[in-house]
C-alpha cells in the first residue's frame, strides 16, 4: 500500500468516526486534535522503518538485546510509567495476551520511563505481570520517538516496525493477531531478516524519524515563560511520580510540559484547567 493511499484511508476513517460519534462525544479541543494528528502522522512515518537496536537490563536479572532477538520472534515493546492510569489499565490485557502467545515466537517487553527500581518492582508485583520489564533512562524512548504513555511498538521478523500505537490497548487480539500470524508464517518460510543484515540496516538508521516536536524543556524555553507559565511550573507536581515540582524536575515529562507552556497559547484558561490538561496530555487514554 502506498503512503498517499494509507494517509487517505486514515483521514477517511477519522471522518467516519467523527460522524458516528458526533452526538455522543463533546467536540475535541484544538490540543486534542493536534495530538491525534501527530499520532496518525507518526504511524504512517514509523511503519516499515527499521527498528533501532538497544539493550535493556530486565527485572529477572537478565539483559534483553534487540539484535539478538530480531528475526527469531515477534517483539512487542510497551513503553509505560507507573503513574500513568491508562498504562495500569492495559496491563492485564497485555499480560493475558503474552501468556496466551509466548509459545508462538512472541515476546513482550515492558519499558519503564526513568523511575526508581522499587517503584517499578511494586508495580510489576501488584499487577502480577509475567512478561519481562526494564527501566530506560531515556535513550530508548528517544530512539523510538516516545513522548507520551503508554506507547506500544510491534517489531516484525523483518526487523521493521509494523505497529506503533499511542494510547492503551483495549483488545490485544484486534491489535496483534493478524500481524502475529503473518510473522509466524514468514518465520516458517525462512523469510526472517538475519542478524548481520539487521545490524547493517541499523547503522544506516539508528533511530526512528522524528515526527513530533523534540521537547527539550531547556533554559531557552523557560526564558519564554509568561507570568502564568511561571506560576504553573512552580506549583504543578510533576506527573512522573517524583516529589518535585515541574520547575525543578528534569525528567522527559517535565521537559515536555515546560516546552508546551513556553510555546502554546492557552488563552484565558485558569491555572487549574491548564494543569489538568497537561496531566491528561502526557498520560494518554485508551485508543
MOLIN-V74384 format. One record per residue. N is the residue number from 1. RES is the residue in one letter. SS is DSSP state (alpha for helix, beta for strand, coil for the rest). D_CENTER is the distance of its C-alpha to the mean C-alpha in Angstrom with 2 decimals. Layout:
n->[N,N]
res->[RES,RES]
ss->[SS,SS]
d_center->[D_CENTER,D_CENTER]
This chain:
n->[1,2,3,4,5,6,7,8,9,10,11,12,13,14,15,16,17,18,19,20,21,22,23,24,25,26,27,28,29,30,31,32,33,34,35,36,37,38,39,40,41,42,43,44,45,46,47,48,49,50,51,52,53,54,55,56,57,58,59,60,61,62,63,64,65,66,67,68,69,70,71,72,73,74,75,76,77,78,79,80,81,82,83,84,85,86,87,88,89,90,91,92,93,94,95,96,97,98,99,100,101,102,103,104,105,106,107,108,109,110,111,112,113,114,115,116,117,118,119,120,121,122,123,124,125,126,127,128,129,130,131,132,133,134,135,136,137,138,139,140,141,142,143,144,145,146,147,148,149,150,151,152,153,154,155,156,157,158,159,160,161,162,163,164,165,166,167,168,169,170,171,172,173,174,175,176,177,178,179,180,181,182,183,184,185,186,187,188,189,190,191,192,193,194,195,196,197,198,199,200,201,202,203,204,205,206,207,208,209,210,211,212,213,214,215,216,217,218,219,220,221,222,223,224,225,226,227,228,229,230,231,232,233,234,235,236,237,238,239,240,241,242,243,244,245,246,247,248,249,250,251,252,253,254,255,256,257,258,259,260,261,262,263,264,265,266,267,268,269,270,271,272,273,274,275,276,277,278,279,280,281,282,283,284,285,286,287]
res->[X,X,X,X,X,X,X,X,X,X,X,X,X,X,X,X,X,X,X,X,X,X,X,X,X,X,X,X,X,X,X,X,X,X,X,X,X,X,X,X,X,X,X,X,X,X,X,X,X,X,X,X,X,X,X,X,X,X,X,X,X,X,X,X,X,X,X,X,X,X,X,X,X,X,X,X,X,X,X,X,X,X,X,X,X,X,X,X,X,X,X,X,X,X,X,X,X,X,X,X,X,X,X,X,X,X,X,X,X,X,X,X,X,X,X,X,X,X,X,X,X,X,X,X,X,X,X,X,X,X,X,X,X,X,X,X,X,X,X,X,X,X,X,X,X,X,X,X,X,X,X,X,X,X,X,X,X,X,X,X,X,X,X,X,X,X,X,X,X,X,X,X,X,X,X,X,X,X,X,X,X,X,X,X,X,X,X,X,X,X,X,X,X,X,X,X,X,X,X,X,X,X,X,X,X,X,X,X,X,X,X,X,X,X,X,X,X,X,X,X,X,X,X,X,X,X,X,X,X,X,X,X,X,X,X,X,X,X,X,X,X,X,X,X,X,X,X,X,X,X,X,X,X,X,X,X,X,X,X,X,X,X,X,X,X,X,X,X,X,X,X,X,X,X,X,X,X,X,X,X,X,X,X,X,X,X,X]
ss->[coil,coil,alpha,alpha,alpha,alpha,alpha,alpha,alpha,alpha,alpha,alpha,alpha,alpha,alpha,alpha,alpha,alpha,alpha,alpha,alpha,coil,coil,coil,coil,coil,coil,coil,coil,alpha,alpha,alpha,alpha,alpha,alpha,alpha,alpha,alpha,alpha,alpha,alpha,alpha,alpha,alpha,alpha,alpha,coil,coil,coil,beta,coil,coil,coil,coil,beta,beta,beta,beta,coil,coil,coil,coil,beta,beta,beta,alpha,alpha,alpha,alpha,coil,coil,coil,coil,beta,beta,beta,beta,beta,beta,beta,coil,coil,coil,coil,alpha,alpha,alpha,alpha,alpha,alpha,alpha,alpha,alpha,alpha,alpha,alpha,alpha,alpha,alpha,alpha,alpha,coil,coil,coil,coil,beta,beta,beta,beta,beta,beta,beta,beta,coil,coil,coil,alpha,alpha,alpha,alpha,alpha,alpha,alpha,alpha,alpha,alpha,alpha,coil,coil,coil,coil,coil,beta,beta,beta,beta,coil,coil,alpha,alpha,alpha,alpha,alpha,coil,coil,coil,coil,coil,coil,coil,beta,beta,beta,beta,beta,coil,coil,coil,coil,beta,beta,beta,beta,beta,beta,beta,coil,beta,coil,coil,coil,alpha,alpha,alpha,alpha,alpha,alpha,alpha,alpha,alpha,alpha,alpha,alpha,alpha,alpha,alpha,alpha,alpha,coil,coil,coil,coil,coil,coil,alpha,alpha,alpha,alpha,alpha,alpha,alpha,alpha,alpha,alpha,coil,coil,coil,coil,coil,coil,coil,coil,coil,coil,coil,coil,coil,coil,alpha,alpha,alpha,alpha,alpha,coil,coil,coil,alpha,alpha,alpha,alpha,alpha,alpha,alpha,alpha,alpha,coil,beta,coil,coil,coil,coil,coil,coil,coil,beta,coil,coil,coil,coil,coil,coil,alpha,alpha,alpha,alpha,alpha,alpha,alpha,alpha,alpha,alpha,alpha,alpha,coil,coil,coil,coil,coil,coil,coil,alpha,alpha,alpha,alpha,alpha,alpha,alpha,alpha,alpha,alpha,alpha,coil,coil,coil,coil,beta,coil]
d_center->[24.41,24.65,21.98,24.31,24.82,21.14,20.65,23.76,22.60,19.36,21.55,24.12,21.84,20.68,24.37,25.36,22.87,24.08,27.64,27.16,25.55,27.44,29.85,27.54,24.85,25.45,24.81,21.38,21.56,21.29,18.12,16.48,17.86,16.56,12.93,13.26,15.00,12.35,9.92,13.03,13.98,10.78,11.28,14.89,14.54,12.18,13.94,16.79,15.81,16.74,14.02,14.41,16.37,15.87,17.58,16.52,19.07,18.55,20.06,22.79,24.23,23.19,21.05,18.54,19.11,17.19,20.37,22.46,20.57,19.94,22.56,23.45,20.81,17.74,14.63,11.45,8.73,6.94,5.14,7.28,10.17,13.64,14.46,11.83,13.93,11.67,10.10,13.80,14.83,12.91,13.93,17.48,16.55,14.36,17.17,19.81,18.47,18.19,21.78,23.01,21.88,21.89,25.26,24.05,22.76,19.29,17.16,14.06,12.68,10.91,9.65,10.49,10.20,13.81,15.71,19.22,19.98,22.20,19.70,17.18,20.18,21.43,18.17,18.37,22.07,22.01,19.73,21.56,18.69,20.22,17.46,17.11,14.78,14.83,14.19,12.69,14.75,12.63,13.45,10.87,7.97,10.47,11.33,8.07,7.74,4.71,6.59,5.60,5.11,4.87,2.11,5.27,7.37,11.14,13.60,17.16,20.46,20.99,18.40,16.32,12.94,14.08,11.14,7.78,6.72,5.14,7.42,9.46,11.24,14.87,16.71,15.67,18.86,18.11,14.65,15.89,19.72,20.78,18.56,19.63,23.26,23.23,21.97,24.45,27.14,26.34,26.65,29.97,31.22,30.43,28.21,25.30,24.68,26.64,25.38,27.60,26.45,22.76,23.54,25.57,22.75,20.37,23.10,23.04,19.28,17.81,14.45,12.69,14.35,13.34,13.24,12.13,14.52,14.24,14.97,17.28,19.09,22.23,25.76,26.35,23.90,25.80,29.05,28.10,27.75,30.29,31.97,29.57,26.48,28.47,29.24,25.69,24.25,27.25,26.98,23.29,21.88,18.64,15.87,14.75,17.63,20.19,23.65,23.49,23.48,21.05,23.90,24.29,20.82,19.30,15.69,12.83,12.58,16.34,16.40,14.23,16.61,19.60,18.81,18.46,21.75,23.42,22.64,22.40,25.36,25.18,28.79,30.79,28.12,29.01,27.28,26.21,24.73,22.74,21.48,20.48,18.66,16.72,15.79,14.63,12.61,10.45,9.86,9.31,11.67,12.22,11.95]
